[in-house]
Amino acid sequence: MVRRAGLSFRGQAHGLPGPHGRSASGFRAAGSRVSGSRLSGAAAAHGRCHNPDAGGLSAFHATPETYPLAEQIAVSAGLPGWMTASNAGIVHIGTSRPVRLFLDGREIAQGATGGRYDLPEGWRSARHLAVRVGRRHVLGSPLDIAALTRCESFVEAAADGLRGWIWTPAEPEHVPVITLWNGSTLRAEDFAQDVDSDVPLARYRVFHVPAKECPERDEGPLELWNENGRLLTGAPVDPLVGKLVSGQTRGLPARLRPVKIQPGRMRPHLPRQSPGCAVVIPVYADRVRTMACLRTVLATCPADVPVIVVDDATPEPSLAQALDQLAEDGRIILIRHDRNRGFPISANDGMRAAAGRDILLLNSDTLVPAGWVERLRARLAGSDVGTVTPLSNDATILSYPSTERSNPVPSLAEMRAMDRLCQKNGAVSTEIDLPTAHGFCMAISAECLAETGLFREDLFAQGYGEENDFCLRATARGFRHLAAPELYVAHVGSASFGAARNALGARNLDILNALHPGYQALVGRFIAADPLHETRRRLDAARLLQQGAGRPAILMVQHDAGGGVGRVVRERSEAFEADGVLALALRPHESGCLLEYALDGKRFPNLKYHLPDELPSLLDLLTALRVRAVEWHHLIGHAPCIRTMHEALGVPYDVFIHDHVWFCPRISLCDGAGRYCGEPDPAGCELCVARWGSYLGEDLSIADLLARSTRELSGARRLMAPSDDTVRRICRHFPGLSIEALPLEDDAALHKDIMPHRHATRGQPLRVCVVGGISRWKGYDVLLALATEIQTHRLPIVLSLVGHTHDDDALISRGVRVTGEYREDEVQSLIRQQQPDVGLIPSIAPETWCYALGQVWRSGLEAVCFDLGAQAERVRRSATGLAVPLGVAPYQLAMILLGRWGAV
């Protein structure tokens, strides 16, 4: 059984929000569109493969309005007809020829023609329904019954009774029937308004069992079943839990009374004699992953360690057969449920069968390395240790490399390589206490299990949170929970419950917090302290050294804002790597910095250093990485010690000049009103900063800034800038420097396809396109004023912004078309969609390069810009556009655009 454990806070339990507030009629229309698209997909599939349906009509119910389309597809595909079935057990067949119906190969009906047929009782337990004309299948045959009847559901206890939702994705129109614990039934007819889901057009239906209809006495959890005879996700559910989570705790039975988290008496840390151990693996579905897990377990377990597999009524016959074979061969002890009971009960059945041994509880979607049993047992050697959990790619607070985002699932070879790294760098001698274990791979001492008891079977249904509750109860008895950072186990992650897993996780987290007040704060303190950070950083450093493989390295210092600086760093990194040099990047991060592999900033997320305290550790790693030079791209946000780090490393530094931060504390040469300053003398700069403030993040006068910049620029081995304009501008403020102009793009290649003197089509408005993230200095006020003039005077100009601003709504209200933020690979497509006649670069201050201009040229357009900076230099040099005076009135700018590029 695959499930995610180690719940710590609601953010980990919830998924992306889905559709809300859709009406039944709206959903009906949407359902028809989906049906039509699937039918069309079935026709396309028929042309590609032997199966006449290939997962289209054979996996869902077609609504009556799509029958004509099914008929057309069947005819065009040369099939003798079509069929569809509903969750009500009704089959509709479209053919005029004699038909025969088969359930799993057994003939159940035949008729002289198509029409309606009712399936026999028990049809849901079959795997396939086939409809044939002679020996040929009709479109939609054979029908996958499991796909048709698949049901997603959720139930929880609330203060006013039981509430939940349910739907059948293959037939959204179907009104599901729920069977209650007392044999009565309930139809879920109303659509939900507030179900969290990442399924587009999902049509969840809500249901409610009032508290007065639930048993009055404490009868424990109640069962609710769907039409397939399976428990709803979240069932069995105890109606009294609704009072617990809503704070109505008076009168609750002892088993549901909140117990504040507090450690029990301290146990002596003495060696213990292990009573032996057993591996327990609850299993539900996914034969491929389960068997992969079992292969690694059976290949690595010592002979005296039994492997107990609990088959929780798997719906996959092939998995059941594979488990039977392993049991017959004596390789596993197999326990089989006659119906699905959920993870807690399955785990408990396996642990009972272990008869007083230590338990190694393992998810069936894991891969384990050699020696995993021995390393977990070694951590259990202390008499005060209750549980032990290793590192994994998916284990919340024990995840590696990242604890903040999803990590890729490693292959078997990758898992083994990572485990070898953990063995070498995981600090076996260090004990790191956890708030709770994580159930994907959890070692439990026999004494802890005996004193604490098994997992609770009355609260957590299919699972999520049962091991957290167990650990908190164990903590109250004085047991500790340890990490095993010297062991790495691969884990696929939560996949068992489909869309219901978010709701179940959130529900069970609410139960945990209500039952154990202080739990969330306990986990929060652990996350804030992050005692595993040093271990993760040590592992990252070891992997980065492997990445370097003894090559020389260059360290590029950049800010954390991305943009053009980030692009230059990335492109220079690619060039360095092509030359056999390891490219490293250093970004500011909270109270220090983050060291990255420049081509993949997410690969080593733990190389964070608090500065200046951890500077020696950073220098040690950089020395080991054979850094031969430091390249400054931007120092904004960095600690002062970064400016002299090259001295400590004993290497030269180069400077790539991206903007005017060397002499302008506001960086962009604009005042607070969004006007180009004209680059006054130092006294004028002091007045500007005094009025509008500085972006440097440090208390530095203009004189001190200029002195520092003179010293640093003069001391660099090499100075680089993107354009001649930037070189001249910097040299005006710092005479005597030798700066190399390194263009960031090949302008000749960019504008080779431009059609000069292009005009708008006669009778059509002039379409003007702006590209990029447009801040005030990038020309937001210009764009807004221009749009206002166009709207006020009804000028034949349409403005489009491929990009975004800080106030898109203001632009949209004035008729500007705004695409929003984009990925780099989308820009050209988005520009083409606007069908523009000319590009506009509205920047009101000198650019040092302007990537947006390159995008305009790449799309075949001439460009208009203001006559300053690299943007004007490039436009004039290329003769593919126009540089207009800065400060030209918006109406006049519109007239210039119409005069040169408007329709003639």
N, C-alpha and C positions, 0 to 999 in steps of 0.2 A: 504494500500500500504506500503510495507516494503521498506525503503530506508535509507541510511546513510547520516546524515547531519553533520554540524559542521566541514566542511573541513578546514584544517589549513595549510597543506603543502603537497607537491607532494608525499612524501613517504607514505602518508595515502591513496592516490588515486590509486597508482599503485600496481599491483599484481606481481606474480612471472613471469619471462620471459619464453616464450614458444618456440616452434620450429621456427627456422628462415631459410630462404634461401632454402627451399626444392623445388626440381623441380616437375613439374607436373607428370613426369613418376615415380619419387620416391614416390610421394603421392599415385599414382594409385596402385602401388604395396602394399603400406602400407594399403590402403583401402581394398584390396583383403584379406590381412591377417586378418584384423579386422573382415571383413564379415565372413570369415571362422571360426574364433574363436566364433563369436556370434552364428553361426549356430550350432557349436558343443555344445555350452552352451544350446541351445534350446533342443537338443537331451537329454542332461543330465537332463534338467528340466522336460522333458516329463516323465522320469523315476521316478521323485520325486513327481509330483503333477498332479492333474486332468487336468489342462489347458495344452493342447498339446504343447503349445509354451512357456508359462510362461515368456513373455517379451523378447523373442529372436527375431525370424523372424517377429513377430507381431509388432515390434516397430522400424524396420529399413528396408531399401531397400537392397535387395540382388542383387549383380552384376552378369552379365551373366556367368562369370567364376566360380561362386559358385553354379550354378544351379545343376550340377551333385551331389555336396555334399548335397544340399537340397533334391534331389531325394533319395539318400542313407539314409538320416536321416528319411525321411517319411516312407520308406519301413521298416527300422529297428524298427520304432516306431509303425508300424501297421496302419498307416494313409493312407487315400485314395488318397493322393497327396499333393502338396504344392502350395503356392501362394506368390507373392510379388507384391508391388505396388510402383510406382515412383511418384515424385512430379509433373511430367508432366501429371498425371492422367491416367497412363497406368498400367493395371494389367496383370501380367503374371502368368498363372496357369499351373502347371505340373500334368496332369492326363489324362487318356484315357477314363474316364467315364463322364457322363452328370453332369454339374455343374449348380448351381444357385448362383447369387450374390445379396447381401442385403446391403443397407445403412441404418443403424439404424433400422433394422428390416423390412425395405421396400424393396421388391424385385425390382431390377433394370435391371437384365439381366439373361438369362439362355442360355446354349449351350450344344451341344451334346458331347463336349469334352473340354479339356483345350486349352490353347493358349493365344492369346492377346485379351484383352477387354479394351475398352475406357470408363472411368467413365463419368457420365453426368456432365453438368455445375453445379457449386455450390457444388460439392462433398466435398470441403474443410470445409464446415460448418457442416458436419456430424461428429459424434463421432467415429463410428465403421464401418468398411467394413468387411462383413463376406462372405466367399466362402464355400459352402457346396456341398458334394456329398451325395445325400439322406439327411439324418439328421446329418451327421457327418461333422465336420470342417476338412479342410485340414490343413497341417502344415502352420503356419503363420496367421491363422484365429482364432478369429476376429482380424483384423488389427486396431491398435490404430492410428487414423488419426492425432490426435494432436501430437503424438510422431513423426510420419513420417514427418509432415510438420513444426515441430518446427524450427524456424529461429532465429539465433543470428545475430545482426547487430549493426552498429554504423556509425554515420555521424557527420562531423564537418565542420565548415567554415574555409577555409584557404585563404591565400592571392591570390591564383590562382583559387579560386572557391570552390566547395564542394568536400570533400574527405571522403571516408569511406570504410568499409568492411562488408561482409555479407557471411553467409554460412548456410547450412542445415545439422546439425550433423548426422541425420539419413540417409542422402544420400549425402556424400561428393562430389560425381561426378556431382551432379546437378548444373547447371549454373543458379543462381537465376536471376529473372527479377524484376527490381525495377520500380515502377510507379512514375513519377515525378508530381509536382504540376500542370503542364499544360496538364496532360494526356498522355504525351509521355512516352516511356519506355526505359530502359537501361539494357543491359545484363552485369552482372559482371563475366567476364571470366578469368581474370588474377589472379594468386595466390599472396597473400600478402607475403612480406618479413620481416616485422618488427612489427607484432602485438604482444603486450604483452598478454600472455595467460598461464594458468596453465593446459590447456587441451592437453594431448599428441596427436600428429598426427593431430591436428586441421588443417583444410584446408580452411582458410579464403580467400575470393576472394575480391579484391579491386575494387573500382569504382571511377570515377572522373567526375564531372560536371564542365566544364570550366567556368570561371567567365563571359565570353562573352555570355554564354547561360543562365545565371541568369538574372532576371529582372534588368534593368538599374536604375529604380527609387527605392526609399525606400518604398518597399511594405511590409516590415516586414518579419516575419519568413515564410519559405516555408515548405510544407509537402512532404514527400517521404514515399511511402508505399511498403511493401513487398507483396509477392504473396497471403498472407492470408488476405490482406486488413488492416493490422496493420501498424502503423507508425514505421519507423526505430527508434532504440534507438538513441537519439540525435535530432530527428525531433519532431516538427517543428524547423528549423534551419535558422537563419538569415545570408545571405551571407555577409552582411556588418561586421559581427563580425570577419570575417577573417582579415579585415583591422585593427580592434581594437586590436586583440591579436598580430598582427605582427608589431604594432607601427605606422601604417599608418593612423593616426587619423585626418589629415586635411580633411575637407569637410564632416566629419561624422555628422549625425543628432544629435541634442542635447541629445537624449535619450542614445546615445552610446559614449558620450564624457567622458573621464576619469575625476573623481572627487577625489582629494586627500583627504585622511582620516583626518578629524579634528573634534573635539567635537563642538557642537553648544553651544549656550548660556546656562549657568548653570540654571537649573530649581530649584525652591525652593523645599526643601524636606518637603512637608506638607502632612498631612493626606488627603486622597481623599475619596469621597463617591463612592463606587463601583456601577456601573449600573447593577450589576448582571453578571453572566457569563454563557457560554455555552461550552460544549465539542464538538470538531470537529475531526472526525476520517475519513480520506480518506482510502478507501478500494479497493484492486484490486484482490488479490488471496489468496490462502492458508486458506481454510475454518477452519481448526482445530485451527490454531493460531489466526485467526481473531475472532472466536467465544470465544476462551479463553480470549482474550483481552476484548471483550464486556461483558463477564460475570463478570470480575473484575470491569469494569467501572460501569455497572448497579447496582452492589451490593454495591458500595461505593459512588455513586453520591447523593447529597441531592436532595430532591424532586423538588426544584425550579430550578435545573440546567438541561436544555435540552441536550440530546445527539444527535448530528447531524452526521449522517453517510453518506458519499458520495461514492456511488458505481461507481467506474471508469470503467464501462463496464466489470465487471468480466467475465472471460471465464469459470467460474465454476458454473454450474447451481445449484448445491447444496448450494453454498454460497449465490447466489441470492435468492433462496427460503428461506433460514434461515433469511436473512435480511428482506424479505417481511413479514415473520411471526412476527418478532419483531416490524415492523412498524404497522402491523394490530393490534397488541396487545397494541399499544400506548406507547411502551417502547423507541422507537427511532424515530427521524425525518429522513426519508430516501430521499436522492437526488440521482437520477440515471442518468448517462451519457449514451447516445446511442452509443458512441464509446469511446475508451480509449483516455484520454486527458492528462494524466500525473499528477504528484503530485501537482505542483504549482497551476494549474487551479482547481483541485479538492479541495485543501485547500481553495482557494479563494471563490469557490462556497459555501463551508460550512461557511466561515466567513461572507459572505454577508447575509446568512440566519440567522446569529446570531443577526442581527439588533441592532448594537450599544453596545453589551455586551463585557465584557472581554472574551477573547478566551483562552481555554485550548486545544491547538493543540496536537494531540496524534497519534503516529504511531499505525497501527493495529497489530503490532507484539510485543506489550508491555503488561506487567502485572502491575497493579497499586494496592497499598495497601489502607487500610482504612485511611481516613483522608487526602488523597492526594489533593483533591480539596481545602479543607480549608487551608492547609499549603501553597499551591501555591498562593492562594488569599491573605493570610496574607503578603507574600513577595511583592505583588503588591500594598500594602496599601499606599506607598509613591507616591506622584504626579510626582516625577522625574523618577520613575521606569517604563521602557518600557517592559522588558521581564524578565522571571524567568525560570531557568532550574534546575532540580534535578540531583542527582548522579544516575549512572546506571552502569551496567557491561559493556555496549558498548556505550560510549558517548564521545570518543576522550578525550578532556581535562577535562571532567567531569566523566571519567571512574573510577571505583573502583572495586577491589583493585588496579589493575595496570593500568597506563596510557601508558605503553610502550609495552605491549603484550596483546593478546586476553585473555579475562576472560571467564570462563565457564558461560553459560547461566543458571541462577538459576531457580530452580523449584518454584512453587507458595509458598510452605512452606519456602523455602530458602529465597525468596524475602521478605516475611513478617518478617522473623527473622532479615534479614539485615536492613530492614526499622526500626524495633524497635531499633536496635543499633544506626541507624542514628538519630532517634528522641532523643535518650538519649545523644549522643555524637557529634551531628552535629552543635553545637554552633549557636543556633537560633539568638542570639543577635549580631552575626558577619555578616557584609555585605562584600561579596567578589564580586568585579566587574569583569565581563567577557568581552573579546573582542567582542564576539557575543554569542547568544543563540545557543542551539542545538535542531534541529527540531523534535527529537524523542518524546519529551514531553516538550512543550514550552508554557508557559503562556504569553499572550500578553494583555496589558492594552488597554481598548477601546480608550483612548485618543491617545496612541501611534499608534494604527492602523489607527485612523481617520486622524492624521497628517502626518503619513509616507506613507500611502497608502497600498494596498495589495501586495502580492508577485508579482514579475515581471513574466509575462507569455510569454515574447518574447525571453528569453535567455536560460533558464535552462531545457527546454524539460521535460523529465520524472522526473527530480528532481536531487538534489545534489547542494547545495550552495545557493538556493533561500532564505533560512532564514538568511544566512550570509549577503547577499546583503541587505535584509530588515533591519537587525540590524545596518548595517553601515549607511544606510539612516536615521535610527532612531537616531543613535548617533549624526549625523550632526544636528539633531533637539533638542539635549540636553537630550535625554533619556538615561538611564543607563540599563545595562543588569546584572542581579544578579544571583548568584548560590543559590540553596536551598539545602545545605548539610544535612539538617534535614529530607530529603525525598529521598527514594531510589525506583526507578522504573526499573523493569526488561525489557531488550530489546534484542530480538533475533539478530538484526543487519541486515546488507545489504544483501538481498537475492533476490530482485525483478528482477534484470536485468541479472542474470547469468554472463557469461564471459564479457559482455559489460559494467558492472558497473565500472570496472577500467578505461576504456577509457572515459566513460562519466564523472566520477569524475575528472579525469585529465583535460579534456576539460573545465569543468565548473570552476575548480580552476584557469585555465589560464584566463578565462573570468573575474573571480572575481579580480584577481591581475591586469589585464589590466584596468578594470572599476574603481577599487579602489586602486590606487597606495599606497603602504605602508601597505596593508592588511597582507601580509605574515610576514613583520617585526613586526606588531602589535601582531600577534599570537606568533611569536618567543619570543618577550619580555615577554609575559604572561607565556609561557612554562619555560623560564629561571628563572623567579621570582617564579613561582609555588606557588601562594598564598593559594592553597588548600592542600599543603603538610601537614601542621600541622593538618588539619582535617582528612586527610587520615591516618596519623600516630596515631592520637587519636583513630580512628576506629580500626586500626590494633592492637593497644595495648589492647583495650577492647576485641577483638576476641581472642587474645593470652591468656589473663587472663581466658577467657571461656575455652580455650583449656587446660590450666593447671588445672582447676577445683579444686584448693586448694592443689594440689599435691606438694611435694618438687621438686625442679628443680636443674639441673646441667648445668653450662655454659661452653661450649667447645670453646676455642679460636683457630681459624685456619687461614691459609692464604687463598688467593683467587684463587689458581692455581689448585685446584682439585687434581687429581692424587691419589697416595697412601694415602696421608694425608686425602683427602676427603673420601676415602673408609673406612679408619679406623674410622673416625668420624661418618660416617653413620652406620657402624656395631656396634660401641659402643652405638650409640643412640638407635638402635633397642633393645640392651640388657637393657639399662636404662629404656626404655619405658615398656619393659616386666616386669621390677621390680617395675613399678608404679611411675617412676621418669620422670618428664617432661624434655626432652632433648632439650637444646637450643644451638645454634651456633652463634659465633660472627666472622664476616669477615671484613677485611678492605674495605673501600669504599670511594673513592675520598678523601675528607678532614676529614674523620672520620671513622665510622664503620656502619655495617648493622647487626641488630639482627634478627635471623631467628629461626623458628621451625626446628630443625635439620633434621627431617624426610621429610620435604617438604619446601625447601627454597623459593618456589615461592608463598606460601600461604599468607605471610605477607610482601609484598615488600616495605612497606613505613616506616619501623622501622630503618630509617637512622638518624644518629646523627653526627653533626659537633663537632669535638673534638679539644680542651678541652671545648669549650663554652657550649655544651649541655650535658656534662658529668653528671651534677646533674639530668637532666631528665632521662637519661639512668639508673642511679643508682636507682632512684625512681621506675622505672618500674621493674628492676631486683629484688628489695626488695619486691615489690608487688607480683612478681612471685615466691617468696620464694626460691631464689637461695641459696643452702646450700653449694656449693663448685664450684670452678673454675678449669677447666682442660685445661692446656696449651698444644696445639698440635703444633702450629706455630705462632710466633709473627711478622714474616716478613710483612711489610706493615702497621702494626698497630701503632697508636699514642702512645707516651711514657706513657701516663696515663693508658693505658690498663695493663701495667706491674704491677701496684700497685692497680688495681681496687679491688682486693680481700680484701685489707686492708680497703678500704672505705666501702665494704659490710660486713666486719667483719667475713669473712669465710676463710677456708683453701684453698690452691691451690695444685693441683697435676700436674706433668709434664710427658707427653708421648714424648719420644725422637724419632724423625723420621729421623734425619740426623745429620750432623756435624756442624750445624750453631753455636753451643755453643763455638767452638774454631776456626772455619774456616770461615772467612768473605766471602769466595767464595762458601761456603756451601758443595760443592761436593768433596773437596780435590783434585781438578784439577786446573792446571794453565791455562792461556789463550791459550796455544797451544794444550790443550786437553790431557795433560799428568797427571797421578797420581803423586802428590807431594811427597809422602813418609812421610808426616807429620813431617816436620823439627821442630827445636826449634823456639821460638817466634821471634828471629831475622830473621830466614829464612822466616817466615810467613810475617813479615813486608816487606821484599824485594819483595815477591810474590805480595802482595797487592799493593805496590808502582808501580810495573810494570803492573799488570794485572787488578787492580781495585777490588772493593768490591761490593757484592750484598746485603749488609745489609741495604742500604738506609740511613745510619747515619754515622757521622764522629766519628769514634771510633778506637782508637789504639788497637793493639793486647793485650797489657797489660791491658787496660781498659776492653776489651771484656772478657778476662779470669777472671778478678776480678769480673765483673758483673755476669758472668755465675756461678762462684763459689758461690757467694752470693745467687743467685736465686735457683740454684740446691740444695744447702744446706738448704734453707728455705722451700722447698716443703714438704708437708706432705707425698707424695709418688712419687717415680720415677719409670717409666716404659720404657722399650725398647723392640723392637721386637725380638732380637736375642742375644745369648751369645757373639757373636763377637762384637756387638754394645756395650754391657755392658763393655767388656774388654777394648775396644777402648776409651770409655768415661772415664773409671776409670784410664786409663793411664795418661790422661790429668787433671783429677780432682780426686786425690786419696782420699780414705776414704768415698766415696759415697756408699750408699746401693741402688742398682738398681735392680728392679725385671724384669726378662725376661718373656715377654708375647708373645709367638708365635702368629702370625696373622692367621695362617692356621694350619690344622692338616696334617702335611707332610705324616704321615703314610697312611692316607686315600687317599692323592693325588697320591702317587706313587704305590699304591697297584696293579694297573692293568698294570704296565710297564712290557714289555717283554725284559729282559736283553739280551745284546749281539745281538741285532737285526741288520740285514744287509740289504743293498739295494738288490733289486731283480737282479739276474744274467742278464747281458745285459742291465741293466738300470742304469742311473746316480744316485749318492747318492743325496738324497733330504734333504736339511738342512733348518730348519725353525727357524726364529727369530720372537719374539713376542713383541709388545709394541710400544710406542712412543720413537724412538731412537735419543736422543740428542748426543752431542759429548761425554759427560762422560758416556753415556749409550752404547757407542761403535760405533758411526757412522763411524769414521775414520777406525776402524778395519773392519767393514762390507764393506766399499768402497774398501779398500786395498785388502781384501780377494776376492771380486768380480773381481777386476782387475787382480789378479793372475790367477783366474779360467779362465777368458776370454783370457788372454795372452797365457797361457800354454794349453788351451783347455782341462782343467781337467774335468773329468766326475762328476761334482757336479752342482746341481741346487740350487740356494739360493732363498728363499721366505721370504718376510717380511710381516707378518700379523700385520699391523700397518702403521706408517708413520714417516717421518723425515723432517728436514728443507729443504732438497734438494732431493726429490724423483727422479727427472729426472736424476740426476747423477748416481744413482743406477740402474735405468731402462736401461740407455744407456750401462751399463755393464752387462746386462742380469739378474738383480735381479727382481723377480716378487713382486710387491708391491700392497697390497690390499687397502691402504689408511686407514683413521681413521675408527674406529668401535665402536659399542655399546658393553657393557659388555656381553650381552646375545648372541652376534654373534661370539665370539672368537673361541669357540670350532668348530663350523661349518666351519669357515674360515680356521682353522688349518687343519681340515680333508680334505678340498678341495685341499690342497697343496700335499696331500699324502706323508708326510715327513717320513724320516727314523730316524732323530735325531733332537733335538732342540739345538740352540746355544744362550747362554746368553753372549753378547759381552761387557758387562760393564767393563770399565777399572779402576774404582774406587770402594771402598768398598760399597756395598749395605747394608742397615740396615735390609731389608727383601727380596724384589724382588718378586712381584706378578706374573711377567712374567714367572718365574721358575715354579710357581704353575700351570699356564696354560699349560706349556709344559708337566709337569707330568700328569696333568689331561687328556691330550690327549693320554697318554700311551707311551710317548717317554722318552728316556734317554736324559740327558742334558750335554753340554760341557760349561764350564765357565773358567774364569781366577781364579787363586788361591789366592783370597783375598775376604774379606767381608763375609756377611751372605750368599751370593750365593754359595761360595766355602764350607763354613761350612755345609750348608744343603746338597749339592751334596755329600760331603765326608761321612756325617752321614748316608745318605740314601743308599750309594753304588749303585746309579743308574745313573752313568754318569762318567764324568772325569773333574778334575780341572787341567788346564795346566798353566805353568808359565806365569806370566804377561810379556809382551814384546816379546813373541815368534813371530818370523817372520810370515807374512801372508802366505807365501808359505808353511812354516813348519806346520802352523795350518791346512792348506788344507791337507797336507800329514797325519797328525794325524787323521783327520776326515775320510779320505779314508782308512787308515790302520785299524781303529777300526770298522767302520760302513759301509765301501764300500762293493761292491759285492764280494763274494768269489767263 
